[in-house]
Amino acid sequence: MQRPGESGSPAPLDKCRESALEVISSEKSYVHALKTTVRSFHRRIRAHNEVPRKRSILTNDEIDSIFLNIVEIYAIQKQFYERLKEMRLHGSEYLIANIHQVLLDLSPLLTAYSSYAKYQQNANNNLQKLRRKNGELQDLLTLTEMAEGMTLEGLLIQPVQRIPRYILLLKEMIRHTKADEVRANLQTALAAMETAASDMNLTIRHHETHLELIRAEEMFQMRLALNKPGRVLVKEGYLRKAASATDSKQSMFASTLERRNLFLLFTDMLLCSSDNTLGPCRLRWASPLHLLQVSQETVGGALSFRLTSSFRDLTLCADAESDTREWITKLQQHIPEFANDPNQEKLSTEAELEFTLKRDPGKIQALSVMNQYRQSVASEDTHRAANNEYTLSRQTSTLGSPRSDANSSDTIPMASMTVGDHALLRIPSPVPSDDSSSSSIDSGGDLQMLPPRNDLIEAAALPSAPSSTTNHMEGYLSKRGDGIKTWKRRYFVADTGQSVKLLRYYKDESSYRNGEEALGFIDLDMCAVVLDLEKQWGEFAFEIYPSTSDRCYMLVAEGDESRATWFTFLKQFQSKDRFIEGYLLKKGNQLTGWKSRYFVCLQSIKEVLYFKNQRDSYGPTMFQKALGSIHLKGCTIRESSAANKTAYNKGTSVFEIHSSANADDKVKEWMPSSVQSKPSKTYVMAAGDDQTMARWVLLLTIVVGSSVQENEQRLPLQTVNDLDD
């Protein structure tokens, strides 16, 4: 019988002792390699730069880009090795019983390895480039490598491999350890090393993901902001629309089907762009994953898949069937993952996603503010409908003309309107008198009164058109391009349900009937529809301003009746929160001149915003583009003083709003501090005539419930029910 230690297999204690000694011996070699890297390479290059009258081989930034934090790692490992040598002096059994504690003390310091491993591949690439273009550096490195017997590249890769080496040695010790207490301690040290290795690998993956996203942004010439925390590029490749066997290869439709598009699948969205082999990528569309559904199909005998959403319906395939199958697998995996993740922000439309992809952090914040505002409006509308507390029938006050004589019973004629859920009276901009003397205001210089730009006027101003309350409408309109400013005739189809309100446009009617993909769409939810009364774009033009985009869609109908029909249909999607709006002249606070500003009263938050022009008052950046605001809660609305009327020099169509409170905290988060209303401040406005002023005073009073006063006496009133006369 063989005794342990004589011949044959060694005893488990001997194997455990060998593994523990292997930790020390390998650490000795590792520390020596770090010492060589720091002293023979790193310090020598820096010392060469400090020699007077000698040109530097590398700049300090170039040296740091190669060696990273190797000096820090050397200091950590040198101290660790000294502790191992000290423990070895107490014997092998002491080393085996206590080596776990030294490793546990080392584990918090291993974060330095994550920083090193994150950029090590970049450091290696930088070293190769500098070797090629810097002959003096190459000569110095070659001589040093010959003297040390090791290449710099081989030395710099060792820190990345060190932590996995600790894990292998600890597993070997655990396998040959019989004592339960020692085994448990070693397993604790192993868990700490595995955590450090996992953190390092995660850091590397995050950095690689970051580089992938940067590469994707460069494909779009950095015009899209794709680099977002948590976003990962899952797959990219070329896809084309699947062609059926019945499609003629000679037809124009077949050639369209063969056109490839570059698709990029991220963990939160699918992005479609133009073929980058023909030049820089150009975004065609982008969709949040939770809006998509994917199903496998066979078209023309070839495997394909169908992507459907509220915005598009596509059947796609790759050049290779295996690639198509991989696309199907990836989409079926990541669509439900994103949809079921409660921590992921989920946008409701493609337009909102495309808006956030534009490289402008301010726009992303603006869209977030607009979404909060839209939710506030929806909540206010629901509350108002439930309580039915805001109707004209409750208004019993009366308003007469302040310009009328005391003995006159004439009243100001008012445009027909409704209030509450249909409060859409739109006030035109001040119209100058035909008299040339009233076309400007004397305030240190002539200021021309702007002609009526139009605001959102009532359909009564249009030719009679059938009212439309359906959810579908279609027909031809001419649309002006966004990039290339040309007009093209497109076939528009409005499909509006409870969740999505879209106006899609196609090349022509046959494209829509054949089920082809729409060229684009317009988000109609809380949009603004504006008639081009100046006829800048033609006699039958109108504009649509979506609430999720800064773009203005300029459209021209094919006749007066067509324009009236479209306008009547589209105005049902307008924001009912814009209770009254239009151009007024505002008196400056410090410079007391008068300037034309576009005012909008938002009913849900009881704020009046004023803008440089009408176009700035639309879209998600409206709160950022506002020049100022007036908080209406607790304010006083009154006819202005005689001094202001004299300064206006156009009669008595001047009124003022005295703000007495700060804006709500919610509103303060939405608007820059420079825009927010100031308490105890008086805002002086002038209308083009007394009729316009009376409308503003009445409707602002309805919104806030404040008192309407005149300096010397209260205005005579007329019942609101008489205003339709």
Secondary structure as GFF3:
##gff-version 3
##sequence-region A 1 725
A	DSSP	alpha_helix	12	36	.	.	.	ID=ss1
A	DSSP	pi_helix	37	42	.	.	.	ID=ss2
A	DSSP	alpha_helix	43	49	.	.	.	ID=ss3
A	DSSP	alpha_helix	60	67	.	.	.	ID=ss4
A	DSSP	alpha_helix	70	88	.	.	.	ID=ss5
A	DSSP	alpha_helix	92	106	.	.	.	ID=ss6
A	DSSP	three_ten_helix	107	110	.	.	.	ID=ss7
A	DSSP	alpha_helix	111	133	.	.	.	ID=ss8
A	DSSP	alpha_helix	135	148	.	.	.	ID=ss9
A	DSSP	alpha_helix	152	156	.	.	.	ID=ss10
A	DSSP	alpha_helix	158	175	.	.	.	ID=ss11
A	DSSP	alpha_helix	180	219	.	.	.	ID=ss12
A	DSSP	beta_strand	233	241	.	.	.	ID=ss13
A	DSSP	alpha_helix	252	257	.	.	.	ID=ss14
A	DSSP	beta_strand	260	266	.	.	.	ID=ss15
A	DSSP	beta_strand	269	273	.	.	.	ID=ss16
A	DSSP	three_ten_helix	276	278	.	.	.	ID=ss17
A	DSSP	beta_strand	283	288	.	.	.	ID=ss18
A	DSSP	three_ten_helix	289	291	.	.	.	ID=ss19
A	DSSP	beta_strand	293	299	.	.	.	ID=ss20
A	DSSP	beta_strand	302	308	.	.	.	ID=ss21
A	DSSP	beta_strand	313	317	.	.	.	ID=ss22
A	DSSP	alpha_helix	321	339	.	.	.	ID=ss23
A	DSSP	alpha_helix	350	357	.	.	.	ID=ss24
A	DSSP	alpha_helix	361	387	.	.	.	ID=ss25
A	DSSP	three_ten_helix	392	394	.	.	.	ID=ss26
A	DSSP	three_ten_helix	436	438	.	.	.	ID=ss27
A	DSSP	beta_strand	440	442	.	.	.	ID=ss28
A	DSSP	beta_strand	446	448	.	.	.	ID=ss29
A	DSSP	three_ten_helix	459	461	.	.	.	ID=ss30
A	DSSP	beta_strand	472	480	.	.	.	ID=ss31
A	DSSP	beta_strand	487	496	.	.	.	ID=ss32
A	DSSP	beta_strand	501	506	.	.	.	ID=ss33
A	DSSP	alpha_helix	509	513	.	.	.	ID=ss34
A	DSSP	beta_strand	520	523	.	.	.	ID=ss35
A	DSSP	beta_strand	528	531	.	.	.	ID=ss36
A	DSSP	beta_strand	541	545	.	.	.	ID=ss37
A	DSSP	beta_strand	553	556	.	.	.	ID=ss38
A	DSSP	alpha_helix	560	570	.	.	.	ID=ss39
A	DSSP	three_ten_helix	571	573	.	.	.	ID=ss40
A	DSSP	beta_strand	578	587	.	.	.	ID=ss41
A	DSSP	beta_strand	594	602	.	.	.	ID=ss42
A	DSSP	beta_strand	607	611	.	.	.	ID=ss43
A	DSSP	three_ten_helix	615	617	.	.	.	ID=ss44
A	DSSP	alpha_helix	622	625	.	.	.	ID=ss45
A	DSSP	beta_strand	628	631	.	.	.	ID=ss46
A	DSSP	beta_strand	636	639	.	.	.	ID=ss47
A	DSSP	alpha_helix	642	648	.	.	.	ID=ss48
A	DSSP	beta_strand	654	659	.	.	.	ID=ss49
A	DSSP	alpha_helix	665	670	.	.	.	ID=ss50
A	DSSP	beta_strand	681	686	.	.	.	ID=ss51
A	DSSP	alpha_helix	690	704	.	.	.	ID=ss52
A	DSSP	beta_strand	708	709	.	.	.	ID=ss53
A	DSSP	three_ten_helix	720	724	.	.	.	ID=ss54
###
